[in-house]
Amino acid sequence: MSLSQTLAPAHILAIAPYQPGKPISELAREFGLDPTVIIKLASNENPLGCSGRVREALSEAAALMQGRYPDPNGFDLKSVLAERYDVPMSWLTLGNGSNDLLELASLAFLDEGTSAVYAQHAFMVYRLATQARGARHIMVAARDYGHDLDAMFEAIAEDTRLVFIANPNNPTGTFLPAGEVEHFLTRVEDRYGDRVAVLLDEAYNEFLDPAERFDSARWVHRFSNLIVTRTFSKAYGLAGLRVGYALAQERLTDLLNRVRQPFNVNALAQAAARVALADEDFVQQTYEMNRVGRIQLSDGFRAAGLDFVPSHTNFVLVRVGDAARVNQGLLRQGVIVRPVAGDGLPEHLRVTVGLPEENRRFLSTLVDVLAAP
Ligand SMILES: Cc1ncc(COP(=O)(O)O)c(C=O)c1O
């Protein structure tokens, strides 16, 4: 028996670690490529970077850093979030990215005697966070690559404490309209009251078309078992700073904060997020660039005769056949996208919408790789 087998419990040994998008520097080293010619469309990052106002705020905040810990309660950032969503500050939790909030929810509600429900092909971290707690998984088969909320409702068991819903979903890009989510929340509350928490993960909310958007934050007033999470990593371009937030009534927020590290969000991230929220022009510019880029990718896939899942996010899931081979071909040409075999999709690749030139280069490289013997 190896050291790790004697140290870690079986549910930890069973974890297959998260496979992040390959960093540019790593690909450059592996293939001896010039890093400046590599394009990365693998982590759903913002190709515009972040707003100029954020960059200025970061320089100022960096100059003021004086060896102090960050504000453990994130007062300034929570103040602007509370105003924006019209909730008390006691309904907000900040996270080291919204990934942190998914972990906090699993820490607060799950243990070995409980289960979590989530959808097949949903964000991988739901599985990892459930597994890390030793809780039981109830993975519900996807419908048309998306969540089947009726089946998820039926799958809730006596020991279920947490249901994860990604809307829109990663890696498939599917979207559940307001009415379906509201119906699900109502049914869960009617049948289970406060015994089952629902975490509605809206990491890609800002990429929805205006007609699709709905005010899920208002539902937090109605549903005492609901947690809504959002992030600054995607539309706001702060992926490297790691900051996200959760909205939930005070009782749930209190539970999340019991398991939170006191200083989980660093000072620069707090300062940047506050300024990022105020720069609506940047978010609009991001939305527009993404809308156009998503059409560019979708048209390119259609022209190449490839099936893809219509996307409501800043990435598109495309079926390429032998995805491992195609991925290697793309990597050799300096194009990083995301294989999703670990999500149960061995024939697909997930491609983040990039700048128009990056999308063009990706599409032409893809066509070349697919044509190669
Ligand atoms: C659905 C979903 N939720 C949450 C996250 C976590 O992002 P972050 O921790 O950067 O906020 C991601 C990141 O890819 C995601 O796709």
The ligand as a MOL file (V3000), in Angstrom:
LIG
                    3D

  0  0  0     0  0            999 V3000
M  V30 BEGIN CTAB
M  V30 COUNTS 16 16 0 0 0
M  V30 BEGIN ATOM
M  V30 1 C -20.2800 27.1390 -14.6100 0
M  V30 2 C -19.0740 27.6760 -13.9080 0
M  V30 3 N -19.1890 27.9850 -12.6210 0
M  V30 4 C -18.1570 28.4690 -11.9190 0
M  V30 5 C -16.9230 28.6440 -12.5080 0
M  V30 6 C -15.8070 29.1200 -11.6580 0
M  V30 7 O -15.2120 30.2650 -12.1290 0
M  V30 8 P -14.4580 31.2580 -11.1520 0
M  V30 9 O -13.9790 30.4740 -9.9830 0
M  V30 10 O -13.3500 31.7890 -11.9780 0
M  V30 11 O -15.4700 32.2820 -10.7550 0
M  V30 12 C -16.7390 28.3370 -13.8630 0
M  V30 13 C -15.4230 28.4880 -14.4910 0
M  V30 14 O -15.1370 28.0830 -15.5660 0
M  V30 15 C -17.8460 27.8320 -14.5690 0
M  V30 16 O -17.7380 27.5020 -15.8480 0
M  V30 END ATOM
M  V30 BEGIN BOND
M  V30 1 1 1 2
M  V30 2 1 2 3
M  V30 3 2 2 15
M  V30 4 2 3 4
M  V30 5 1 4 5
M  V30 6 1 5 6
M  V30 7 2 5 12
M  V30 8 1 6 7
M  V30 9 1 7 8
M  V30 10 2 8 9
M  V30 11 1 8 10
M  V30 12 1 8 11
M  V30 13 1 12 13
M  V30 14 1 12 15
M  V30 15 2 13 14
M  V30 16 1 15 16
M  V30 END BOND
M  V30 END CTAB
M  END
